[in-house]
Amino acid sequence: MCDVKRDEFLQLLPEIRDRIQDCDFVAIDTEFTGLCLSEACQPSLFDTPQERYRKLRQTVGSFIVCQVGVSVFKKDMKYNRFDVWSYNFHLFPQSFANLDVRFSCQASSFEFLCQHNFDFNKFVYEGVPYLDQEQEKLLRKHLDQTSWPASGGNQQDQVQLCCSTVSQWLSNGSGTELNLPAPKGPVRFLIHRALRTRFPEVWTYDTADSQIIVRKVSQEKRKEEEEKDDLADRALEYMLGFTHVLRTLTQARKPVVGHNMLMDLMLLYGKMYKPLPEKYAQFKRDLHQLFPCIYDTKHIAAELKKPLAEFGVLQSSVLQDLYDALSSHKGKFMVLHSPAIVPAAECDRYINESHPHEAGYDSYMAGYVFIRMAHLITMQGISKQQPVPPRFRRYLEVLRRFQDKVNVIRASIDHICLSGEDPVSRRPQWLYVTLTQSRAARTINSAQIAEQFSAYGSVDIQPLDANHFLVAAHSFYCAKDILRAYRSHKLIHVTYYNMWKHSRTVQALLWTSIGVSVLGIAWTFLGKNS
Amino acid sequence: MCDVKRDEFLQLLPEIRDRIQDCDFVAIDTEFTGLCLSEACQPSLFDTPQERYRKLRQTVGSFIVCQVGVSVFKKDMKYNRFDVWSYNFHLFPQSFANLDVRFSCQASSFEFLCQHNFDFNKFVYEGVPYLDQEQEKLLRKHLDQTSWPASGGNQQDQVQLCCSTVSQWLSNGSGTELNLPAPKGPVRFLIHRALRTRFPEVWTYDTADSQIIVRKVSQEKRKEEEEKDDLADRALEYMLGFTHVLRTLTQARKPVVGHNMLMDLMLLYGKMYKPLPEKYAQFKRDLHQLFPCIYDTKHIAAELKKPLAEFGVLQSSVLQDLYDALSSHKGKFMVLHSPAIVPAAECDRYINESHPHEAGYDSYMAGYVFIRMAHLITMQGISKQQPVPPRFRRYLEVLRRFQDKVNVIRASIDHICLSGEDPVSRRPQWLYVTLTQSRAARTINSAQIAEQFSAYGSVDIQPLDANHFLVAAHSFYCAKDILRAYRSHKLIHVTYYNMWKHSRTVQALLWTSIGVSVLGIAWTFLGKNS
């Protein structure tokens, strides 16, 4: 089954667990309710890794995951084939007793999901629940109580209705069994518990369909049932939902693949593990412990641009473009021993149809692209006489230098490293813009400079004061083109930024230290002469 | 049409405006994405009107309206009949250029909507936009610029794609016209503007279907088109969306009816007028200016409980119960001249089907219940010889004392008054709980007291310290029953709260003033004697 619905999740869970434990690697993707909490959280080419983490942490704290894709890849050496099981989960933080999540949504993000046919009804009506460790603890404490007071008026009303029905039935004294219609999920657990607590002469059972059986029982039978009562465990199991999958994933310690996956990783951490730590370094350590082997296909594609271009398939690091290129006839067969990549029968709509930005499909594409890129690079320079196709392990050896490196968009660095030092910036030096003292220049603001400069490529602007601006350009070409274009501009003067010359702090420090030096010299001189 | 979709809204607007301007009264209802922002915002029997306003203001600031129902009632004297036009609008804050709303949702509120078959796809895909005054100003400023930079990456991408297509078409030089597929709504305006700004040799036109025509034009033609260009006005008109309806409503100054409508009113004010003011008094003044004549059917039903019970139809102030009772054969025909209430042909699904918590249906029910109650009370005591049915105006005269009084749930008062002083509390005196000094009492907390006391009715608890608690009870019966039940309890001692005896602040003041008096007396005494 590709789409995993709320009601069938727990049934499917053992299969998903087995597949993950038995696989070569897992590819993931998420869709979420918002991308950016406020103007202040917008990504900027000035961002250091710490700064970017701080922005994303705020964003992840407010929005939620509405869909997760998990594609499990397993190599069958005999047929030189990868089998793929893709699961597409809608997620929704169902309320239960004292848990009632508030989450934010961003209008433009919902519209983005609309463009890709996202089904908001599946999200709310069918979404699988999940808990982080704090929520789990809170719920556990609640479930340890004898009675489970429902906090929301809504669930309380439904429970109350059932209690009244049973109370009436008992006082009528008719029959030994009563069938109550009861929705699946949280409310059903609450109804079971409320009836069992309130009416000591009955016990409650689930039917195969959507009902609860209330049965009059003897005191001995009741005691017996109470002893084997596992309602609290089942409620917790239900509410943990997708968190089970994440835990299986972290326990299995399999390589995890994604495309441009920093936000995905932060969301999974923040929503199903624990609140994101304040310190970036702590986050990196924790995440590396959770997922000790990560590959980001956007980073790999960007790094391998040159060698991959030699195969003539790649011009872009956009996931869909990569997939289209690498799943074309040429992409599949231009090198020896290209493995087949075959979705399981249940997921075959991913073979014949394109579903971009459906998390299940995106995770499938990421895994697909990962295998194709790994194979291309592994086979590069290997003679045609190579008798057998490489094992999956070999791919990991070849791609080792990309391990734990996660792509970062529009920042001072283009990736971070989860298991070591982050790289130094490979962006061009900042530009330093000075507006001339003329009246015409006085009306120019940073938005206008940004608009003018963006004709040469991506830029971000930081105003220093009314007349001075810092500009971070995306590429060396862009920076050079701007310098060239404004070489003899009448109002806008552009140079490379020079810390010694342009930073007021440095200049202040410099003058202070010169002053101190002069004083020091004078002192020495005077001392010697006195 | 009952359901008003995004694409047909502006077409339907003139009809809606005419009906509102021509009607006797309008009934409204809203559904929203959350009910309560946090634990601290939960309604409590301790709440004063100011305190409740403060809580609701926080809530309204975060959540949004996802559906509004507007039912327009018009009396046809000739047939003693009310004609009703009900409109059910899904609302969604579409993003446009620099507007990109973030809003909160509450899990349990979404689940409540699920129980009533709310269609989340209609909400996001079909929701009509709306703006408050601040957003309108911001957008107007944006639209006054020559170019309209799209802020969201998403809209920008779509605009960029169209620009590239046109650029290619122009450089190919083929034909004088190009048809571009373009989605309706905000992006289409952005595409028009981008193409017109970037390519001075063309002008753009809308087709009847989902396309934009790009046509090569002469300089004269271009100038002519520029002069009559109303793109910015049309974009603003589109984005104002449902706000047009609200403005029509406030300008028409017709009586507005709702059921338990405080949150509805605050949401309409906060989302389509301006941010809710900090001061409660200011809010009341503003709201009364917007809607000078308001009737809340929950308040009326609660106040008329006795006289209405004489007719034997009413036991509850729940909207659906009221509607069921008053639309029964008995409810309709037990008094003389009962008017017919007839939904327009387009809305006839509201006659034969029940759609509780669909805003359109709830607004229809509220209006229906309003007429039936008003008629019952108007005809009370009027002899059977009364020759003609009363006019609508007469209803308003009879119900005058309920005008501008809005129901408040679970607070110290049961309603507020928008056009005057709020009423004094009609709740029982607070109870004062003291735990005895025994070891067994030490483990009792406020949650446990709340649970025990709630067997006697609705209560709220405020802990004063580990051993003392204030209790606000919903009714006099409840307070008395608690006092009686705990008269000789071993651990929990309950009395009525006595400010002079129990308030520490008052006691401290009292002792201070006694001290001051004693000193004063001593001083006087000493003065006299010295």
Interface residues (C-beta under 8 A of the other chain):
Chain A: G34 L37 S38 S62 F92 P93 Q94 S95 L99 D100 V101 R102 F103 S104 C105 Q106 A107 S108 F110 E111 F112 L113 C114 Q115 D119 F120 N121 F123 V124 Y125 S147 P149 G152 N154 Q155 E451
Chain B: G34 L37 S38 S62 F92 P93 Q94 S95 L99 D100 V101 R102 F103 S104 C105 Q106 A107 S108 F110 E111 F112 L113 C114 Q115 D119 F120 N121 F123 V124 Y125 S147 P149 G152 N154 Q155 E451
